[in-house]
Amino acid sequence: MESADIRNWRELLSPTERARARSLHHPRVHHQFIVSRMALRQILSAVLKLKPAHIPVAFTAQGKPYLPGLNPPYRFNISH
């Protein structure tokens, strides 16, 4: 069973992040992915003074996250 928080948070993710979440079939891994992405968005939200849904997280071909179009560039990584 999926919590309301997980459902609501999924809607704040980018289309790429939502597609990745859908590809994770094990419920624990699926939830962990969504929670980790929302934690990232909450931290970036505080730093960038943007709403979590408005943070332009993109991913390199290798799957590393970055924030396109921001100057100065912010460097970060996600591990779980």
All heavy atoms as an XYZ file, in Angstrom:
653
protein
N       0.845     -1.180      0.000
C       0.000      0.000      0.000
C       0.886      1.238      0.000
O       1.835      1.333      0.732
C      -0.923     -0.021      1.206
C      -1.538      1.295      1.441
S      -3.275      1.599      1.660
C      -4.245      0.279      1.397
N       0.537      2.180     -0.833
C       1.316      3.401     -0.971
C       0.698      4.515     -0.137
O      -0.517      4.706     -0.155
C       1.347      3.783     -2.442
C       2.280      4.898     -2.751
C       2.430      5.074     -4.242
O       1.572      5.728     -4.841
O       3.389      4.537     -4.781
N       1.535      5.251      0.580
C       1.030      6.328      1.424
C       0.654      7.547      0.575
O       1.112      7.716     -0.553
C       2.087      6.725      2.454
O       3.121      7.461      1.836
N      -0.161      8.408      1.161
C      -0.555      9.647      0.481
C       0.667     10.528      0.246
O       0.756     11.199     -0.780
C      -1.604     10.380      1.307
N       1.618     10.523      1.192
C       2.832     11.319      1.010
C       3.582     10.892     -0.239
O       3.988     11.731     -1.038
C       3.767     11.194      2.220
C       3.283     11.980      3.421
O       2.491     12.936      3.249
O       3.705     11.646      4.541
N       3.772      9.588     -0.408
C       4.498      9.082     -1.572
C       3.769      9.488     -2.851
O       4.386      9.955     -3.816
C       4.672      7.551     -1.506
C       5.575      7.153     -0.324
C       5.227      7.005     -2.817
C       7.020      7.588     -0.441
N       2.466      9.356     -2.888
C       1.687      9.744     -4.081
C       1.841     11.238     -4.364
O       2.045     11.650     -5.508
C       0.215      9.386     -3.911
C      -0.065      7.911     -4.068
C      -1.562      7.631     -4.164
N      -2.326      8.091     -3.010
C      -2.498      7.387     -1.893
N      -1.977      6.181     -1.767
N      -3.215      7.877     -0.896
N       1.741     12.056     -3.320
C       1.866     13.509     -3.496
C       3.280     13.896     -3.919
O       3.457     14.752     -4.787
C       1.486     14.244     -2.208
C       0.014     14.126     -1.901
O      -0.809     13.917     -2.787
N      -0.323     14.225     -0.628
N       4.270     13.299     -3.300
C       5.661     13.622     -3.627
C       5.993     13.213     -5.057
O       6.724     13.914     -5.743
C       6.615     12.944     -2.663
C       6.567     13.504     -1.272
C       6.008     14.688     -0.872
C       7.086     12.901     -0.095
N       6.161     14.852      0.473
C       6.811     13.780      0.985
C       7.753     11.710      0.165
C       7.199     13.498      2.278
C       8.145     11.433      1.456
C       7.862     12.320      2.510
N       5.468     12.081     -5.509
C       5.749     11.629     -6.876
C       5.352     12.701     -7.880
O       6.037     12.925     -8.875
C       5.020     10.329     -7.181
C       5.398      9.795     -8.556
C       4.608      8.598     -9.022
N       4.587      7.500     -8.090
C       3.508      7.122     -7.407
N       2.361      7.737     -7.553
N       3.564      6.090     -6.594
N       4.237     13.386     -7.608
C       3.754     14.421     -8.533
C       4.694     15.625     -8.607
O       4.637     16.383     -9.572
C       2.350     14.864     -8.141
C       1.323     13.758     -8.265
C       1.316     13.117     -9.645
O       1.292     13.869    -10.643
O       1.347     11.877     -9.730
N       5.548     15.817     -7.613
C       6.493     16.934     -7.604
C       7.781     16.609     -8.360
O       8.594     17.501     -8.601
C       6.830     17.328     -6.159
C       5.656     17.823     -5.320
C       6.104     18.079     -3.896
C       5.027     19.065     -5.928
N       7.965     15.355     -8.729
C       9.184     14.953     -9.435
C       9.090     15.310    -10.914
O       8.011     15.517    -11.462
C       9.402     13.450     -9.274
C       9.536     12.939     -7.841
C       9.717     11.421     -7.851
C      10.678     13.617     -7.113
N      10.239     15.347    -11.555
C      10.277     15.597    -12.998
C       9.725     14.379    -13.729
O       9.666     13.275    -13.167
C      11.719     15.862    -13.440
O      12.469     14.656    -13.387
N       9.339     14.532    -14.986
C       8.881     13.372    -15.760
C       9.927     12.245    -15.811
O       9.570     11.073    -15.720
C       8.613     13.950    -17.151
C       8.276     15.384    -16.889
C       9.169     15.776    -15.732
N      11.188     12.600    -15.912
C      12.257     11.593    -15.924
C      12.319     10.848    -14.603
O      12.453      9.620    -14.574
C      13.620     12.259    -16.226
O      13.538     12.939    -17.475
C      14.740     11.237    -16.259
N      12.205     11.584    -13.492
C      12.232     10.949    -12.174
C      11.005     10.058    -11.971
O      11.113      8.969    -11.407
C      12.304     12.009    -11.069
C      13.628     12.736    -11.011
C      13.577     13.935    -10.086
O      12.639     14.757    -10.204
O      14.487     14.051     -9.260
N       9.844     10.512    -12.432
C       8.634      9.689    -12.298
C       8.755      8.402    -13.111
O       8.362      7.325    -12.652
C       7.392     10.480    -12.704
C       6.978     11.512    -11.669
C       5.584     12.047    -11.907
N       5.404     12.690    -13.190
C       5.614     13.981    -13.424
N       6.020     14.768    -12.446
N       5.413     14.476    -14.620
N       9.312      8.509    -14.303
C       9.507      7.303    -15.133
C      10.463      6.335    -14.446
O      10.224      5.120    -14.429
C      10.035      7.690    -16.510
N      11.514      6.862    -13.862
C      12.463      5.998    -13.141
C      11.777      5.333    -11.954
O      11.954      4.134    -11.705
C      13.667      6.820    -12.683
C      14.641      6.080    -11.806
C      15.510      5.111    -12.596
N      16.220      4.204    -11.728
C      17.350      4.472    -11.102
N      17.930      5.653    -11.263
N      17.913      3.575    -10.327
N      10.979      6.081    -11.217
C      10.257      5.515    -10.071
C       9.323      4.393    -10.521
O       9.242      3.347     -9.870
C       9.476      6.606     -9.338
N       8.621      4.601    -11.643
C       7.713      3.564    -12.156
C       8.462      2.287    -12.538
O       7.903      1.200    -12.470
C       6.933      4.077    -13.365
C       5.770      4.957    -13.022
C       4.868      5.206    -14.219
N       5.562      5.775    -15.361
C       5.768      7.072    -15.568
N       5.323      7.956    -14.674
N       6.385      7.506    -16.630
N       9.720      2.425    -12.939
C      10.489      1.247    -13.355
C      10.972      0.407    -12.170
O      11.427     -0.721    -12.358
C      11.693      1.666    -14.202
O      12.720      2.221    -13.398
N      10.877      0.944    -10.965
C      11.327      0.241     -9.756
C      10.140     -0.531     -9.184
O       9.242      0.050     -8.584
C      11.880      1.243     -8.742
C      13.044      2.094     -9.254
C      13.364      3.206     -8.277
C      14.265      1.232     -9.533
N      10.140     -1.831     -9.371
C       8.967     -2.636     -9.037
C       8.886     -3.069     -7.579
O       7.801     -3.335     -7.086
C       8.906     -3.856     -9.958
C       8.793     -3.464    -11.393
N       7.668     -2.866    -11.917
C       9.684     -3.530    -12.410
C       7.858     -2.600    -13.189
N       9.069     -2.991    -13.523
N      10.004     -3.134     -6.896
C       9.970     -3.518     -5.478
C       9.487     -2.317     -4.671
O      10.061     -1.219     -4.772
C      11.357     -3.951     -5.013
C      11.342     -4.594     -3.672
N      11.223     -3.868     -2.511
C      11.420     -5.897     -3.308
C      11.239     -4.688     -1.480
N      11.350     -5.927     -1.939
N       8.419     -2.462     -3.887
C       7.850     -1.314     -3.167
C       8.860     -0.547     -2.313
O       8.846      0.691     -2.308
C       6.751     -1.929     -2.297
C       6.359     -3.169     -3.019
C       7.627     -3.682     -3.660
N       9.727     -1.251     -1.601
C      10.703     -0.564     -0.740
C      11.652      0.296     -1.567
O      11.933      1.450     -1.223
C      11.496     -1.570      0.094
C      12.479     -0.905      1.056
C      13.292     -1.920      1.853
N      14.039     -2.834      1.034
C      15.215     -2.550      0.440
N      15.752     -1.359      0.578
N      15.840     -3.453     -0.286
N      12.131     -0.231     -2.679
C      13.062      0.505     -3.547
C      12.334      1.687     -4.199
O      12.877      2.785     -4.287
C      13.677     -0.438     -4.602
C      14.561      0.328     -5.565
C      14.464     -1.554     -3.923
N      11.117      1.458     -4.631
C      10.291      2.511     -5.232
C      10.107      3.667     -4.248
O      10.337      4.839     -4.582
C       8.940      1.905     -5.625
C       7.956      2.878     -6.174
N       7.927      3.236     -7.496
C       6.955      3.558     -5.565
C       6.940      4.108     -7.686
N       6.343      4.312     -6.537
N       9.726      3.359     -3.029
C       9.514      4.382     -1.998
C      10.819      5.088     -1.656
O      10.838      6.311     -1.496
C       8.897      3.771     -0.745
C       7.497      3.300     -0.962
N       6.780      2.657      0.016
C       6.666      3.368     -2.027
C       5.584      2.354     -0.443
N       5.494      2.776     -1.682
N      11.892      4.317     -1.515
C      13.191      4.902     -1.180
C      13.620      5.902     -2.255
O      14.139      6.977     -1.938
C      14.240      3.803     -1.030
C      15.604      4.305     -0.619
C      16.599      3.178     -0.484
O      16.430      2.098     -1.043
N      17.657      3.417      0.260
N      13.400      5.558     -3.509
C      13.757      6.457     -4.607
C      12.985      7.771     -4.492
O      13.572      8.850     -4.579
C      13.460      5.779     -5.952
C      13.761      6.648     -7.133
C      15.042      6.707     -7.653
C      12.768      7.410     -7.720
C      15.332      7.521     -8.732
C      13.037      8.224     -8.810
C      14.324      8.278     -9.314
N      11.680      7.687     -4.292
C      10.856      8.894     -4.211
C      11.239      9.736     -2.999
O      11.399     10.958     -3.097
C       9.361      8.536     -4.196
C       8.977      7.953     -5.562
C       8.496      9.768     -3.862
C       7.594      7.363     -5.621
N      11.441      9.103     -1.855
C      11.810      9.839     -0.643
C      13.168     10.512     -0.812
O      13.345     11.680     -0.440
C      11.788      8.913      0.591
C      12.415      9.580      1.797
C      10.358      8.488      0.894
N      14.130      9.818     -1.415
C      15.461     10.416     -1.595
C      15.398     11.598     -2.554
O      16.052     12.623     -2.330
C      16.480      9.382     -2.072
O      16.215      8.957     -3.387
N      14.599     11.500     -3.603
C      14.478     12.615     -4.543
C      13.773     13.801     -3.893
O      14.113     14.955     -4.148
C      13.727     12.192     -5.802
C      14.495     11.228     -6.701
C      15.882     11.749     -6.999
N      16.529     11.099     -8.105
C      17.362     10.065     -8.005
N      17.629      9.543     -6.838
N      17.936      9.570     -9.074
N      12.796     13.538     -3.055
C      12.125     14.641     -2.358
C      13.045     15.273     -1.322
O      13.015     16.493     -1.144
C      10.828     14.164     -1.712
C       9.660     14.139     -2.667
S       9.457     15.658     -3.649
C       9.225     16.883     -2.369
N      13.858     14.479     -0.653
C      14.823     15.045      0.297
C      15.783     15.974     -0.447
O      16.076     17.085      0.024
C      15.579     13.928      1.006
N      16.259     15.532     -1.607
C      17.131     16.372     -2.424
C      16.417     17.666     -2.792
O      16.974     18.763     -2.650
C      17.542     15.624     -3.699
C      18.243     16.476     -4.751
C      19.605     16.936     -4.258
C      18.370     15.699     -6.050
N      15.179     17.564     -3.239
C      14.436     18.757     -3.636
C      14.184     19.693     -2.450
O      14.202     20.920     -2.610
C      13.125     18.372     -4.305
C      13.351     17.842     -5.711
C      12.051     17.402     -6.367
N      12.312     17.034     -7.743
C      12.430     17.900     -8.740
N      12.280     19.189     -8.516
N      12.694     17.488     -9.965
N      13.958     19.152     -1.263
C      13.760     19.993     -0.078
C      15.046     20.750      0.263
O      14.998     21.945      0.579
C      13.319     19.141      1.122
C      11.927     18.589      1.003
C      10.859     19.664      1.054
O      11.067     20.770      1.523
N       9.683     19.341      0.541
N      16.175     20.078      0.200
C      17.463     20.724      0.492
C      17.745     21.803     -0.548
O      18.097     22.941     -0.208
C      18.594     19.678      0.549
C      18.398     18.774      1.761
C      19.966     20.362      0.578
C      19.229     17.519      1.736
N      17.599     21.463     -1.819
C      17.836     22.440     -2.879
C      16.848     23.599     -2.796
O      17.202     24.745     -3.093
C      17.762     21.765     -4.250
C      18.887     20.786     -4.564
C      18.601     20.044     -5.869
C      20.235     21.489     -4.620
N      15.631     23.319     -2.392
C      14.620     24.354     -2.229
C      15.072     25.401     -1.219
O      14.919     26.611     -1.446
C      13.307     23.718     -1.785
O      12.344     24.694     -1.513
N      15.643     24.954     -0.121
C      16.120     25.875      0.916
C      17.291     26.716      0.405
O      17.376     27.911      0.705
C      16.530     25.098      2.156
N      18.170     26.108     -0.368
C      19.345     26.812     -0.881
C      18.970     27.781     -2.003
O      19.439     28.919     -2.035
C      20.402     25.794     -1.381
C      21.543     26.490     -2.098
C      20.929     24.960     -0.226
N      18.125     27.320     -2.919
C      17.811     28.096     -4.118
C      16.610     29.017     -3.963
O      16.326     29.824     -4.841
C      17.552     27.145     -5.290
C      18.711     26.229     -5.660
C      18.263     25.225     -6.704
C      19.899     27.042     -6.146
N      15.879     28.868     -2.858
C      14.666     29.666     -2.614
C      13.630     29.449     -3.724
O      12.995     30.382     -4.202
C      15.002     31.153     -2.489
C      16.079     31.474     -1.499
C      15.657     31.171     -0.088
C      16.690     31.686      0.900
N      17.175     30.698      1.815
N      13.484     28.185     -4.128
C      12.483     27.782     -5.111
C      11.604     26.706     -4.498
O      12.035     25.989     -3.593
C      13.150     27.202     -6.361
C      14.003     28.127     -7.210
C      14.743     27.327     -8.265
C      13.128     29.181     -7.857
N      10.391     26.578     -5.008
C       9.535     25.477     -4.569
C      10.132     24.167     -5.086
O      10.698     24.133     -6.188
C       8.122     25.657     -5.097
C       7.401     26.818     -4.459
C       5.989     26.921     -4.961
C       5.297     28.078     -4.259
N       3.905     28.191     -4.654
N      10.009     23.072     -4.327
C      10.602     21.789     -4.752
C      10.209     21.362     -6.166
O      11.044     20.865     -6.916
C      10.086     20.804     -3.709
C       9.890     21.626     -2.486
C       9.399     22.960     -2.997
N       8.966     21.600     -6.552
C       8.518     21.188     -7.887
C       9.128     22.044     -8.992
O       9.128     21.640    -10.153
C       6.999     21.249     -7.970
N       9.663     23.214     -8.657
C      10.230     24.125     -9.658
C      11.736     24.004     -9.806
O      12.331     24.794    -10.538
C       9.852     25.565     -9.324
C       8.388     25.799     -9.379
N       7.742     26.632     -8.509
C       7.420     25.292    -10.183
C       6.446     26.641     -8.775
N       6.227     25.823     -9.792
N      12.334     23.057     -9.126
C      13.784     22.878     -9.222
C      14.080     22.026    -10.453
O      13.594     20.902    -10.570
C      14.342     22.247     -7.933
C      14.103     23.231     -6.786
C      15.811     21.916     -8.090
C      14.445     22.727     -5.441
N      14.877     22.563    -11.374
C      15.106     21.886    -12.653
C      16.187     20.804    -12.582
O      17.269     20.963    -13.138
C      15.537     23.037    -13.566
C      16.286     23.953    -12.647
C      15.541     23.865    -11.328
N      15.898     19.724    -11.907
C      16.885     18.638    -11.818
C      16.889     17.875    -13.135
O      15.844     17.448    -13.631
C      16.563     17.676    -10.651
C      17.559     16.540    -10.595
C      16.554     18.433     -9.326
N      18.077     17.725    -13.708
C      18.257     16.943    -14.927
C      19.335     15.892    -14.641
O      19.981     15.930    -13.587
C      18.671     17.843    -16.080
N      19.520     14.986    -15.572
C      20.464     13.897    -15.357
C      21.356     13.718    -16.573
O      20.882     13.810    -17.712
C      19.715     12.591    -15.058
C      18.887     12.697    -13.816
C      17.586     13.143    -13.870
C      19.439     12.402    -12.584
C      16.830     13.287    -12.720
C      18.694     12.546    -11.425
C      17.382     12.981    -11.493
N      22.646     13.460    -16.317
C      23.586     13.190    -17.398
C      23.290     11.804    -17.967
O      22.495     11.044    -17.406
C      25.036     13.217    -16.901
O      25.229     12.123    -15.995
C      25.382     14.534    -16.213
N      23.953     11.470    -19.057
C      23.801     10.138    -19.660
C      24.198      9.044    -18.674
O      23.714      7.921    -18.750
C      24.626     10.038    -20.930
N      25.067      9.373    -17.729
C      25.509      8.418    -16.714
C      24.582      8.390    -15.505
O      24.826      7.673    -14.544
C      26.942      8.731    -16.247
C      27.997      8.586    -17.321
C      28.005      9.741    -18.313
O      27.653     10.868    -17.983
N      28.364      9.445    -19.556
N      23.521      9.208    -15.524
C      22.556      9.220    -14.438
C      22.882     10.161    -13.298
O      22.192     10.188    -12.283
N      23.921     10.988    -13.448
C      24.288     11.923    -12.382
C      23.399     13.167    -12.471
O      23.190     13.723    -13.544
C      25.753     12.313    -12.496
C      26.682     11.132    -12.314
C      27.994     11.572    -11.771
C      28.901     10.386    -11.567
N      28.762      9.802    -10.269
N      22.873     13.610    -11.332
C      21.982     14.773    -11.342
C      22.754     16.079    -11.491
O      23.904     16.198    -11.069
C      21.310     14.692     -9.973
C      22.320     14.024     -9.116
C      23.032     13.046    -10.003
N      22.109     17.059    -12.096
C      22.662     18.402    -12.159
C      21.496     19.384    -12.316
O      20.363     18.988    -12.572
C      23.679     18.547    -13.289
C      23.099     18.483    -14.680
C      22.825     19.653    -15.387
C      22.851     17.270    -15.309
C      22.289     19.603    -16.669
C      22.324     17.217    -16.587
C      22.050     18.397    -17.270
O      21.524     18.342    -18.527
N      21.807     20.663    -12.113
C      20.801     21.711    -12.229
C      21.106     22.523    -13.480
O      22.009     23.351    -13.483
C      20.814     22.611    -10.989
C      20.542     21.905     -9.671
C      20.683     22.871     -8.508
C      19.178     21.268     -9.671
N      20.390     22.288    -14.562
C      20.684     22.990    -15.806
C      20.357     24.480    -15.708
O      19.390     24.883    -15.063
C      19.777     22.306    -16.822
C      18.654     21.767    -16.027
C      19.231     21.408    -14.684
N      21.208     25.282    -16.329
C      20.941     26.704    -16.461
C      21.179     27.547    -15.230
O      20.841     28.724    -15.241
N      21.733     27.001    -14.181
C      21.985     27.813    -12.992
C      23.439     28.274    -12.975
O      24.347     27.540    -13.330
C      21.692     27.025    -11.721
C      20.230     26.681    -11.476
C      20.082     25.951    -10.161
C      19.366     27.924    -11.464
N      23.624     29.502    -12.547
C      24.958     30.061    -12.447
C      25.068     30.747    -11.095
O      24.287     31.645    -10.818
C      25.192     31.057    -13.582
C      26.645     31.434    -13.712
O      27.511     30.821    -13.116
N      26.893     32.457    -14.497
N      25.970     30.345    -10.219
C      27.015     29.341    -10.418
C      26.432     27.928    -10.407
O      25.361     27.694     -9.845
C      27.937     29.543     -9.214
C      27.044     30.043     -8.138
C      25.992     30.871     -8.862
N      27.161     26.996    -11.011
C      26.674     25.607    -11.008
C      26.746     25.003     -9.604
O      27.662     25.309     -8.842
C      27.622     24.888    -11.967
C      28.848     25.724    -11.986
C      28.415     27.141    -11.726
N      25.764     24.224     -9.279
C      25.752     23.502     -7.993
C      26.125     22.060     -8.270
O      25.617     21.447     -9.200
C      24.367     23.569     -7.346
C      24.037     24.927     -6.801
C      23.461     25.897     -7.608
C      24.307     25.248     -5.479
C      23.168     27.148     -7.119
C      24.008     26.492     -4.988
C      23.440     27.442     -5.799
O      23.147     28.679     -5.312
N      26.993     21.516     -7.435
C      27.400     20.126     -7.569
C      26.850     19.324     -6.404
O      26.936     19.761     -5.255
C      28.916     20.010     -7.607
C      29.492     20.685     -8.817
C      30.974     20.592     -8.825
N      31.459     21.363     -9.958
C      32.580     21.150    -10.546
N      33.401     20.217    -10.105
N      32.949     21.884    -11.567
N      26.295     18.195     -6.693
C      25.746     17.334     -5.657
C      25.655     15.934     -6.207
O      25.833     15.704     -7.405
C      24.381     17.834     -5.182
C      23.359     17.965     -6.290
C      22.503     16.917     -6.589
C      23.275     19.120     -7.040
C      21.579     17.029     -7.602
C      22.349     19.252     -8.055
C      21.500     18.191     -8.338
N      25.388     14.987     -5.339
C      25.254     13.597     -5.749
C      24.164     12.968     -4.896
O      23.841     13.445     -3.819
C      26.568     12.856     -5.578
C      26.629     11.612     -6.420
O      25.654     11.206     -7.038
N      27.794     10.993     -6.464
N      23.605     11.887     -5.408
C      22.579     11.138     -4.691
C      23.086      9.718     -4.551
O      23.510      9.106     -5.531
C      21.241     11.139     -5.445
C      20.757     12.550     -5.673
C      20.203     10.317     -4.695
C      19.553     12.634     -6.582
N      23.037      9.210     -3.352
C      23.446      7.824     -3.115
C      22.493      7.206     -2.103
O      22.103      7.844     -1.136
C      24.877      7.791     -2.562
O      25.245      6.473     -2.267
N      22.092      5.972     -2.377
C      21.257      5.274     -1.399
C      21.461      3.799     -1.488
O      22.187      3.261     -2.214
C      19.777      5.605     -1.535
C      19.213      5.573     -2.912
N      19.252      6.687     -3.719
C      18.608      4.617     -3.646
C      18.670      6.397     -4.866
N      18.284      5.144     -4.855
